Amino acid sequence: MSLDVNSLLLLTELILLVPTLLLLVLARREEKGRGHLLQEMTRTAKMLSRQEYFSYVLLGMQTAAKSIRGSIKGSPPANTEQEQFVEKVIEQLTLARKRNVAVQYLVPKATARLSVAYRYREAGAEVRFHPSLVVSDFRYTVIDAKYNVIGLPTAVTENAHTGEGYMIVSEGLAEIFLNQFAAKWSEAMDYEGYARSVLSEMTNKVTSISVSLLVTELKMPEAEIRRLLDGSERVA
Protein backbone atom coordinates (compact mmCIF):
# COMPACT_ATOMS: atom_id res chain seq x y z
CA MET A 1 0.00 0.00 0.00
CA SER A 2 2.87 2.36 0.91
CA LEU A 3 4.54 1.59 -2.39
CA ASP A 4 1.37 2.39 -4.28
CA VAL A 5 1.05 5.76 -2.52
CA ASN A 6 4.65 6.68 -3.30
CA SER A 7 4.19 5.65 -6.88
CA LEU A 8 1.05 7.72 -7.08
CA LEU A 9 2.83 10.78 -5.62
CA LEU A 10 5.72 10.34 -8.03
CA LEU A 11 3.35 10.05 -10.95
CA THR A 12 1.55 13.18 -9.80
CA GLU A 13 4.83 15.09 -9.60
CA LEU A 14 5.74 13.97 -13.10
CA ILE A 15 2.35 15.04 -14.41
CA LEU A 16 2.74 18.45 -12.75
CA LEU A 17 6.29 18.78 -14.05
CA VAL A 18 5.17 18.70 -17.68
CA PRO A 19 2.99 21.87 -17.53
CA THR A 20 5.66 23.56 -15.41
CA LEU A 21 8.25 22.96 -18.11
CA LEU A 22 5.81 24.13 -20.76
CA LEU A 23 5.21 27.34 -18.79
CA LEU A 24 8.97 27.91 -18.56
CA VAL A 25 9.36 27.42 -22.31
CA LEU A 26 6.47 29.77 -23.04
CA ALA A 27 7.88 32.34 -20.62
CA ARG A 28 11.26 32.26 -22.40
CA ARG A 29 9.56 32.60 -25.78
CA GLU A 30 7.50 35.50 -24.47
CA GLU A 31 10.64 37.16 -23.13
CA LYS A 32 12.35 36.80 -26.50
CA GLY A 33 9.21 38.08 -28.19
CA ARG A 34 9.20 41.17 -25.97
CA GLY A 35 12.88 41.70 -26.79
CA HIS A 36 12.19 41.53 -30.51
CA LEU A 37 9.20 43.82 -30.10
CA LEU A 38 11.33 46.39 -28.24
CA GLN A 39 13.97 46.22 -30.96
CA GLU A 40 11.35 46.78 -33.65
CA MET A 41 9.85 49.67 -31.68
CA THR A 42 13.29 51.23 -31.27
CA ARG A 43 14.06 50.79 -34.96
CA THR A 44 10.71 52.30 -35.91
CA ALA A 45 11.22 55.22 -33.54
CA LYS A 46 14.61 55.99 -35.12
CA MET A 47 13.12 55.79 -38.59
CA LEU A 48 10.27 58.10 -37.68
CA SER A 49 12.65 60.52 -36.06
CA ARG A 50 14.91 60.53 -39.12
CA GLN A 51 11.89 61.03 -41.36
CA GLU A 52 10.84 63.92 -39.15
CA TYR A 53 14.21 65.56 -39.73
CA PHE A 54 13.83 65.17 -43.50
CA SER A 55 10.33 66.65 -43.27
CA TYR A 56 11.62 69.65 -41.32
CA VAL A 57 14.33 70.32 -43.91
CA LEU A 58 11.90 70.19 -46.81
CA LEU A 59 9.29 72.27 -44.99
CA GLY A 60 11.88 74.94 -44.24
CA MET A 61 12.98 75.03 -47.87
CA GLN A 62 9.39 75.28 -49.09
CA THR A 63 8.67 78.29 -46.88
CA ALA A 64 12.03 80.09 -47.25
CA ALA A 65 11.65 83.68 -48.43
CA LYS A 66 15.21 85.08 -48.28
CA SER A 67 17.94 82.60 -47.47
CA ILE A 68 18.88 78.98 -46.78
CA ARG A 69 22.29 78.38 -45.21
CA GLY A 70 23.47 75.10 -43.78
CA SER A 71 26.28 72.79 -42.81
CA ILE A 72 25.25 69.41 -44.18
CA LYS A 73 26.58 65.88 -44.53
CA GLY A 74 26.50 65.81 -48.33
CA SER A 75 27.30 62.11 -48.68
CA PRO A 76 26.02 60.19 -51.73
CA PRO A 77 22.73 58.29 -51.25
CA ALA A 78 23.22 54.70 -50.11
CA ASN A 79 19.62 53.53 -50.47
CA THR A 80 16.27 54.41 -52.02
CA GLU A 81 15.12 56.51 -49.06
CA GLN A 82 18.23 58.69 -49.19
CA GLU A 83 18.04 59.07 -52.96
CA GLN A 84 14.42 60.18 -52.73
CA PHE A 85 15.37 62.75 -50.11
CA VAL A 86 18.17 64.14 -52.31
CA GLU A 87 15.78 64.40 -55.25
CA LYS A 88 13.22 66.25 -53.13
CA VAL A 89 15.91 68.64 -51.89
CA ILE A 90 16.94 69.31 -55.49
CA GLU A 91 13.32 70.00 -56.40
CA GLN A 92 12.96 72.48 -53.54
CA LEU A 93 16.30 74.12 -54.36
CA THR A 94 15.11 74.75 -57.90
CA LEU A 95 11.87 76.31 -56.64
CA ALA A 96 13.73 78.37 -54.01
CA ARG A 97 16.07 79.84 -56.61
CA LYS A 98 13.06 80.82 -58.73
CA ARG A 99 11.89 82.82 -55.67
CA ASN A 100 15.35 84.46 -55.53
CA VAL A 101 16.20 82.71 -52.26
CA ALA A 102 19.96 82.64 -51.61
CA VAL A 103 21.09 79.06 -50.94
CA GLN A 104 24.53 78.24 -49.50
CA TYR A 105 25.77 74.87 -48.25
CA LEU A 106 28.95 73.89 -46.46
CA VAL A 107 29.99 70.25 -46.80
CA PRO A 108 33.00 68.29 -45.51
CA LYS A 109 36.06 68.50 -47.75
CA ALA A 110 36.02 64.92 -49.02
CA THR A 111 36.03 63.46 -52.53
CA ALA A 112 32.89 61.41 -51.88
CA ARG A 113 30.91 64.63 -51.31
CA LEU A 114 31.49 65.94 -54.82
CA SER A 115 28.61 64.06 -56.45
CA VAL A 116 25.89 65.50 -54.21
CA ALA A 117 27.57 68.92 -54.22
CA TYR A 118 27.42 68.88 -58.02
CA ARG A 119 23.71 68.01 -58.01
CA TYR A 120 22.87 70.73 -55.47
CA ARG A 121 24.96 73.25 -57.39
CA GLU A 122 23.15 72.41 -60.62
CA ALA A 123 19.86 73.03 -58.81
CA GLY A 124 20.98 76.53 -57.82
CA ALA A 125 22.85 76.20 -54.52
CA GLU A 126 26.30 77.63 -53.87
CA VAL A 127 28.46 74.91 -52.32
CA ARG A 128 31.80 75.14 -50.56
CA PHE A 129 34.04 72.54 -48.93
CA HIS A 130 35.67 72.94 -45.52
CA PRO A 131 38.28 70.54 -44.09
CA SER A 132 37.32 71.03 -40.43
CA LEU A 133 33.72 69.90 -40.85
CA VAL A 134 33.25 66.51 -39.19
CA VAL A 135 30.77 64.28 -40.97
CA SER A 136 29.80 62.62 -37.68
CA ASP A 137 28.93 66.01 -36.17
CA PHE A 138 25.43 67.50 -36.11
CA ARG A 139 23.96 69.09 -39.24
CA TYR A 140 22.08 72.35 -39.31
CA THR A 141 20.18 74.50 -41.76
CA VAL A 142 19.07 78.07 -41.03
CA ILE A 143 16.13 79.44 -42.98
CA ASP A 144 15.54 83.21 -43.19
CA ALA A 145 17.87 83.79 -40.20
CA LYS A 146 15.14 82.54 -37.87
CA TYR A 147 14.20 78.89 -38.38
CA ASN A 148 16.83 76.36 -37.32
CA VAL A 149 16.65 72.75 -38.49
CA ILE A 150 19.09 70.53 -36.59
CA GLY A 151 19.97 66.91 -37.31
CA LEU A 152 21.83 64.69 -34.84
CA PRO A 153 23.78 61.63 -36.07
CA THR A 154 22.98 58.14 -34.79
CA ALA A 155 26.64 57.48 -33.92
CA VAL A 156 30.08 59.06 -33.99
CA THR A 157 31.11 57.42 -37.25
CA GLU A 158 31.82 58.72 -40.75
CA ASN A 159 28.69 57.32 -42.39
CA ALA A 160 26.31 57.74 -39.47
CA HIS A 161 22.74 58.48 -40.50
CA THR A 162 20.79 61.37 -39.03
CA GLY A 163 18.92 59.95 -36.05
CA GLU A 164 16.84 62.85 -34.74
CA GLY A 165 15.61 66.10 -36.16
CA TYR A 166 14.42 69.32 -34.58
CA MET A 167 13.12 72.65 -35.78
CA ILE A 168 13.69 75.57 -33.39
CA VAL A 169 12.33 79.03 -34.08
CA SER A 170 14.91 81.39 -32.58
CA GLU A 171 16.68 84.38 -34.09
CA GLY A 172 19.29 84.19 -31.31
CA LEU A 173 20.17 80.58 -32.11
CA ALA A 174 20.14 81.40 -35.81
CA GLU A 175 22.66 84.19 -35.19
CA ILE A 176 25.02 81.75 -33.45
CA PHE A 177 24.80 79.27 -36.32
CA LEU A 178 25.17 81.97 -38.97
CA ASN A 179 28.25 83.46 -37.29
CA GLN A 180 29.88 80.04 -37.31
CA PHE A 181 28.73 79.49 -40.87
CA ALA A 182 30.16 82.82 -42.06
CA ALA A 183 33.54 82.11 -40.47
CA LYS A 184 33.85 78.71 -42.13
CA TRP A 185 32.38 79.93 -45.41
CA SER A 186 35.13 82.53 -45.78
CA GLU A 187 37.77 79.80 -45.30
CA ALA A 188 36.13 77.13 -47.46
CA MET A 189 36.99 76.14 -51.05
CA ASP A 190 34.35 76.59 -53.70
CA TYR A 191 33.01 73.72 -55.80
CA GLU A 192 34.91 74.63 -58.96
CA GLY A 193 38.28 74.89 -57.23
CA TYR A 194 37.90 71.76 -55.16
CA ALA A 195 36.55 69.62 -58.00
CA ARG A 196 39.41 70.63 -60.28
CA SER A 197 41.99 69.96 -57.55
CA VAL A 198 40.56 66.46 -56.97
CA LEU A 199 40.66 65.65 -60.69
CA SER A 200 44.19 67.04 -60.98
CA GLU A 201 45.35 64.80 -58.14
CA MET A 202 43.66 61.74 -59.63
CA THR A 203 45.08 62.30 -63.12
CA ASN A 204 48.56 62.93 -61.74
CA LYS A 205 48.50 59.66 -59.82
CA VAL A 206 47.36 57.51 -62.75
CA THR A 207 48.80 58.03 -66.23
CA SER A 208 46.18 58.32 -68.99
CA ILE A 209 43.27 57.64 -66.66
CA SER A 210 40.01 57.33 -68.59
CA VAL A 211 37.03 59.63 -68.23
CA SER A 212 34.78 56.62 -67.69
CA LEU A 213 36.84 55.59 -64.67
CA LEU A 214 36.65 59.11 -63.25
CA VAL A 215 32.88 59.07 -63.78
CA THR A 216 32.63 55.79 -61.88
CA GLU A 217 34.89 56.91 -59.05
CA LEU A 218 33.32 60.34 -58.52
CA LYS A 219 29.72 59.40 -59.43
CA MET A 220 29.40 62.49 -61.61
CA PRO A 221 28.20 62.97 -65.22
CA GLU A 222 30.75 62.56 -67.98
CA ALA A 223 29.99 66.02 -69.37
CA GLU A 224 30.82 67.61 -66.02
CA ILE A 225 34.06 65.62 -65.70
CA ARG A 226 35.16 66.74 -69.18
CA ARG A 227 34.23 70.36 -68.42
CA LEU A 228 36.31 70.34 -65.23
CA LEU A 229 39.24 68.67 -66.96
CA ASP A 230 39.01 71.30 -69.68
CA GLY A 231 40.49 69.11 -72.43
CA SER A 232 43.41 67.71 -70.46
CA GLU A 233 45.55 65.34 -72.53
CA ARG A 234 45.98 63.03 -69.55
CA VAL A 235 42.59 61.43 -70.05
CA ALA A 236 41.17 59.26 -72.79
C-alpha positions as a printed NumPy array, in Angstrom:
array([[  0.   ,   0.   ,   0.   ],
       [  2.873,   2.356,   0.911],
       [  4.538,   1.586,  -2.394],
       [  1.373,   2.391,  -4.278],
       [  1.047,   5.763,  -2.517],
       [  4.65 ,   6.676,  -3.296],
       [  4.191,   5.655,  -6.884],
       [  1.048,   7.723,  -7.075],
       [  2.828,  10.775,  -5.616],
       [  5.725,  10.339,  -8.03 ],
       [  3.347,  10.048, -10.952],
       [  1.548,  13.18 ,  -9.8  ],
       [  4.828,  15.086,  -9.6  ],
       [  5.743,  13.967, -13.099],
       [  2.348,  15.043, -14.41 ],
       [  2.74 ,  18.447, -12.753],
       [  6.289,  18.777, -14.046],
       [  5.169,  18.703, -17.681],
       [  2.993,  21.865, -17.535],
       [  5.665,  23.557, -15.412],
       [  8.247,  22.958, -18.113],
       [  5.807,  24.132, -20.762],
       [  5.212,  27.341, -18.792],
       [  8.969,  27.913, -18.558],
       [  9.365,  27.417, -22.306],
       [  6.473,  29.767, -23.037],
       [  7.879,  32.34 , -20.623],
       [ 11.255,  32.256, -22.396],
       [  9.565,  32.601, -25.775],
       [  7.501,  35.5  , -24.475],
       [ 10.642,  37.161, -23.133],
       [ 12.348,  36.796, -26.498],
       [  9.214,  38.081, -28.19 ],
       [  9.199,  41.166, -25.968],
       [ 12.876,  41.7  , -26.787],
       [ 12.186,  41.53 , -30.514],
       [  9.203,  43.822, -30.1  ],
       [ 11.326,  46.391, -28.244],
       [ 13.969,  46.219, -30.96 ],
       [ 11.353,  46.779, -33.65 ],
       [  9.848,  49.666, -31.684],
       [ 13.289,  51.231, -31.268],
       [ 14.063,  50.793, -34.963],
       [ 10.714,  52.304, -35.912],
       [ 11.223,  55.219, -33.544],
       [ 14.607,  55.99 , -35.121],
       [ 13.123,  55.789, -38.585],
       [ 10.267,  58.1  , -37.679],
       [ 12.653,  60.524, -36.059],
       [ 14.909,  60.535, -39.121],
       [ 11.886,  61.031, -41.365],
       [ 10.839,  63.916, -39.147],
       [ 14.205,  65.558, -39.73 ],
       [ 13.829,  65.174, -43.497],
       [ 10.33 ,  66.647, -43.274],
       [ 11.62 ,  69.654, -41.32 ],
       [ 14.331,  70.32 , -43.91 ],
       [ 11.898,  70.189, -46.813],
       [  9.291,  72.268, -44.986],
       [ 11.877,  74.944, -44.241],
       [ 12.976,  75.03 , -47.87 ],
       [  9.389,  75.281, -49.087],
       [  8.672,  78.292, -46.875],
       [ 12.031,  80.095, -47.247],
       [ 11.65 ,  83.681, -48.433],
       [ 15.207,  85.076, -48.284],
       [ 17.942,  82.598, -47.465],
       [ 18.883,  78.975, -46.776],
       [ 22.294,  78.379, -45.214],
       [ 23.468,  75.1  , -43.783],
       [ 26.277,  72.795, -42.81 ],
       [ 25.254,  69.41 , -44.176],
       [ 26.58 ,  65.876, -44.527],
       [ 26.501,  65.806, -48.33 ],
       [ 27.295,  62.109, -48.679],
       [ 26.024,  60.189, -51.734],
       [ 22.731,  58.289, -51.254],
       [ 23.221,  54.704, -50.105],
       [ 19.617,  53.526, -50.466],
       [ 16.268,  54.414, -52.025],
       [ 15.12 ,  56.505, -49.061],
       [ 18.23 ,  58.685, -49.188],
       [ 18.045,  59.072, -52.965],
       [ 14.415,  60.176, -52.725],
       [ 15.369,  62.755, -50.113],
       [ 18.17 ,  64.145, -52.306],
       [ 15.777,  64.396, -55.249],
       [ 13.218,  66.252, -53.126],
       [ 15.907,  68.642, -51.886],
       [ 16.944,  69.313, -55.491],
       [ 13.319,  70.004, -56.403],
       [ 12.96 ,  72.48 , -53.54 ],
       [ 16.302,  74.123, -54.36 ],
       [ 15.106,  74.748, -57.902],
       [ 11.875,  76.307, -56.639],
       [ 13.726,  78.366, -54.01 ],
       [ 16.065,  79.836, -56.609],
       [ 13.06 ,  80.822, -58.726],
       [ 11.89 ,  82.819, -55.674],
       [ 15.35 ,  84.462, -55.533],
       [ 16.201,  82.707, -52.265],
       [ 19.962,  82.643, -51.607],
       [ 21.094,  79.061, -50.938],
       [ 24.525,  78.238, -49.5  ],
       [ 25.768,  74.872, -48.251],
       [ 28.952,  73.891, -46.458],
       [ 29.993,  70.253, -46.803],
       [ 33.   ,  68.286, -45.514],
       [ 36.06 ,  68.504, -47.749],
       [ 36.02 ,  64.92 , -49.021],
       [ 36.028,  63.464, -52.534],
       [ 32.887,  61.407, -51.884],
       [ 30.909,  64.628, -51.308],
       [ 31.491,  65.942, -54.817],
       [ 28.609,  64.063, -56.454],
       [ 25.886,  65.504, -54.206],
       [ 27.573,  68.915, -54.219],
       [ 27.421,  68.884, -58.02 ],
       [ 23.712,  68.009, -58.011],
       [ 22.874,  70.73 , -55.47 ],
       [ 24.957,  73.255, -57.39 ],
       [ 23.149,  72.41 , -60.616],
       [ 19.861,  73.03 , -58.805],
       [ 20.985,  76.528, -57.818],
       [ 22.846,  76.202, -54.521],
       [ 26.296,  77.627, -53.874],
       [ 28.462,  74.905, -52.323],
       [ 31.803,  75.137, -50.557],
       [ 34.037,  72.537, -48.928],
       [ 35.672,  72.945, -45.523],
       [ 38.283,  70.538, -44.086],
       [ 37.316,  71.031, -40.434],
       [ 33.718,  69.896, -40.846],
       [ 33.253,  66.507, -39.193],
       [ 30.77 ,  64.275, -40.975],
       [ 29.801,  62.621, -37.682],
       [ 28.933,  66.014, -36.169],
       [ 25.434,  67.496, -36.11 ],
       [ 23.962,  69.086, -39.236],
       [ 22.076,  72.351, -39.313],
       [ 20.178,  74.504, -41.764],
       [ 19.074,  78.068, -41.025],
       [ 16.131,  79.439, -42.978],
       [ 15.543,  83.213, -43.194],
       [ 17.868,  83.793, -40.198],
       [ 15.14 ,  82.537, -37.867],
       [ 14.203,  78.893, -38.379],
       [ 16.829,  76.357, -37.317],
       [ 16.65 ,  72.748, -38.493],
       [ 19.091,  70.532, -36.588],
       [ 19.968,  66.906, -37.305],
       [ 21.831,  64.689, -34.839],
       [ 23.778,  61.629, -36.066],
       [ 22.984,  58.139, -34.792],
       [ 26.64 ,  57.476, -33.915],
       [ 30.083,  59.059, -33.992],
       [ 31.112,  57.422, -37.253],
       [ 31.819,  58.717, -40.746],
       [ 28.686,  57.322, -42.394],
       [ 26.311,  57.738, -39.469],
       [ 22.735,  58.483, -40.498],
       [ 20.793,  61.366, -39.033],
       [ 18.92 ,  59.955, -36.055],
       [ 16.843,  62.85 , -34.739],
       [ 15.611,  66.101, -36.162],
       [ 14.42 ,  69.317, -34.576],
       [ 13.121,  72.654, -35.782],
       [ 13.694,  75.569, -33.392],
       [ 12.329,  79.031, -34.076],
       [ 14.905,  81.386, -32.583],
       [ 16.676,  84.385, -34.089],
       [ 19.293,  84.193, -31.308],
       [ 20.166,  80.584, -32.108],
       [ 20.143,  81.397, -35.813],
       [ 22.66 ,  84.188, -35.193],
       [ 25.022,  81.752, -33.445],
       [ 24.795,  79.274, -36.321],
       [ 25.174,  81.97 , -38.974],
       [ 28.248,  83.464, -37.291],
       [ 29.876,  80.039, -37.312],
       [ 28.725,  79.489, -40.873],
       [ 30.158,  82.816, -42.061],
       [ 33.543,  82.112, -40.467],
       [ 33.848,  78.708, -42.125],
       [ 32.376,  79.93 , -45.415],
       [ 35.134,  82.529, -45.777],
       [ 37.77 ,  79.805, -45.3  ],
       [ 36.129,  77.128, -47.463],
       [ 36.995,  76.144, -51.049],
       [ 34.347,  76.591, -53.702],
       [ 33.013,  73.719, -55.799],
       [ 34.912,  74.631, -58.959],
       [ 38.275,  74.893, -57.234],
       [ 37.904,  71.759, -55.159],
       [ 36.546,  69.617, -58.   ],
       [ 39.414,  70.633, -60.28 ],
       [ 41.988,  69.958, -57.546],
       [ 40.561,  66.457, -56.97 ],
       [ 40.664,  65.655, -60.69 ],
       [ 44.19 ,  67.038, -60.978],
       [ 45.346,  64.801, -58.136],
       [ 43.662,  61.737, -59.63 ],
       [ 45.08 ,  62.299, -63.124],
       [ 48.558,  62.926, -61.739],
       [ 48.504,  59.656, -59.82 ],
       [ 47.365,  57.513, -62.753],
       [ 48.804,  58.031, -66.23 ],
       [ 46.18 ,  58.324, -68.995],
       [ 43.27 ,  57.639, -66.661],
       [ 40.013,  57.33 , -68.591],
       [ 37.035,  59.626, -68.227],
       [ 34.776,  56.622, -67.695],
       [ 36.835,  55.589, -64.669],
       [ 36.647,  59.108, -63.25 ],
       [ 32.88 ,  59.07 , -63.783],
       [ 32.627,  55.787, -61.876],
       [ 34.892,  56.906, -59.047],
       [ 33.323,  60.336, -58.519],
       [ 29.72 ,  59.4  , -59.431],
       [ 29.4  ,  62.493, -61.609],
       [ 28.198,  62.968, -65.219],
       [ 30.749,  62.555, -67.983],
       [ 29.99 ,  66.022, -69.371],
       [ 30.821,  67.607, -66.022],
       [ 34.059,  65.621, -65.696],
       [ 35.156,  66.74 , -69.175],
       [ 34.231,  70.359, -68.417],
       [ 36.309,  70.341, -65.233],
       [ 39.238,  68.668, -66.955],
       [ 39.01 ,  71.304, -69.684],
       [ 40.487,  69.111, -72.427],
       [ 43.414,  67.71 , -70.457],
       [ 45.555,  65.338, -72.534],
       [ 45.983,  63.034, -69.555],
       [ 42.593,  61.428, -70.046],
       [ 41.166,  59.263, -72.787]])
